[in-house]
Amino acid sequence: MIATILITLLIVALCVVLLGVKVFFVKGGRFPNTHVSGNKALREQGVGCVQSQDREAQRKPRFSIDELERALSERKN
């Protein structure tokens, strides 16, 4: 049982070191930006993060007062 736990910890530690080679061994190294907004090709196509798109959509008023009144009057008729 203890041997299995130690082997598992060794494998996990090895994976962390291998995933972080650039971070640990290169001066000023960082993990790559895997966020959607960090991808240049997707940004050029106008694709963005759902959270960012939602935040932008909530900032904009959906209708102006005139449009809202017009829509309500059309529903009544």
C-alpha positions as CSV (number, residue, x, y, z in Angstrom):
1,M,0.0,0.0,0.0
2,I,2.7,2.5,0.9
3,A,4.7,1.5,-2.2
4,T,1.8,2.3,-4.4
5,I,1.4,5.7,-2.8
6,L,5.1,6.5,-3.1
7,I,5.1,5.4,-6.8
8,T,2.0,7.6,-7.4
9,L,3.7,10.6,-5.7
10,L,6.8,10.1,-7.7
11,I,4.9,9.9,-11.0
12,V,2.9,13.1,-10.1
13,A,6.1,14.9,-9.1
14,L,7.8,13.9,-12.4
15,C,4.8,15.1,-14.4
16,V,4.8,18.5,-12.6
17,V,8.5,18.9,-13.3
18,L,8.2,18.0,-16.9
19,L,5.2,20.3,-17.4
20,G,7.0,23.1,-15.8
21,V,10.4,22.8,-17.4
22,K,10.1,26.2,-19.1
23,V,8.9,27.8,-15.9
24,F,11.5,26.2,-13.6
25,F,14.6,26.3,-15.8
26,V,14.2,29.3,-18.1
27,K,14.8,32.8,-16.8
28,G,11.5,34.7,-17.0
29,G,9.7,31.5,-18.2
30,R,5.9,31.3,-17.9
31,F,3.3,28.7,-18.6
32,P,1.8,29.2,-22.0
33,N,-1.4,31.1,-22.2
34,T,-4.0,28.5,-23.1
35,H,-7.0,30.9,-22.7
36,V,-9.1,31.4,-25.7
37,S,-8.4,35.1,-25.7
38,G,-4.7,34.3,-25.8
39,N,-4.9,32.7,-29.2
40,K,-4.1,35.1,-32.0
41,A,-6.0,33.2,-34.7
42,L,-9.2,33.0,-32.7
43,R,-9.0,36.8,-31.8
44,E,-8.6,37.6,-35.5
45,Q,-11.8,35.6,-36.2
46,G,-13.6,37.5,-33.4
47,V,-13.9,34.4,-31.1
48,G,-13.6,35.2,-27.5
49,C,-14.1,33.8,-24.1
50,V,-17.7,33.1,-23.1
51,Q,-17.2,34.9,-19.8
52,S,-15.7,38.0,-21.6
53,Q,-18.5,38.0,-24.1
54,D,-21.1,37.7,-21.3
55,R,-19.5,40.5,-19.4
56,E,-19.6,42.8,-22.5
57,A,-23.2,41.8,-23.3
58,Q,-24.3,42.7,-19.8
59,R,-22.7,46.1,-20.0
60,K,-24.6,47.1,-23.1
61,P,-28.3,47.9,-22.6
62,R,-30.3,45.5,-24.6
63,F,-32.9,48.0,-25.7
64,S,-33.3,51.7,-25.5
65,I,-36.4,53.0,-23.8
66,D,-38.0,53.9,-27.1
67,E,-37.3,50.4,-28.5
68,L,-38.7,48.8,-25.4
69,E,-41.9,50.9,-25.5
70,R,-42.3,50.1,-29.2
71,A,-41.9,46.4,-28.5
72,L,-44.4,46.5,-25.7
73,S,-47.0,48.4,-27.8
74,E,-46.6,45.9,-30.6
75,R,-47.2,43.0,-28.3
76,K,-50.5,44.6,-27.1
77,N,-51.8,45.0,-30.6
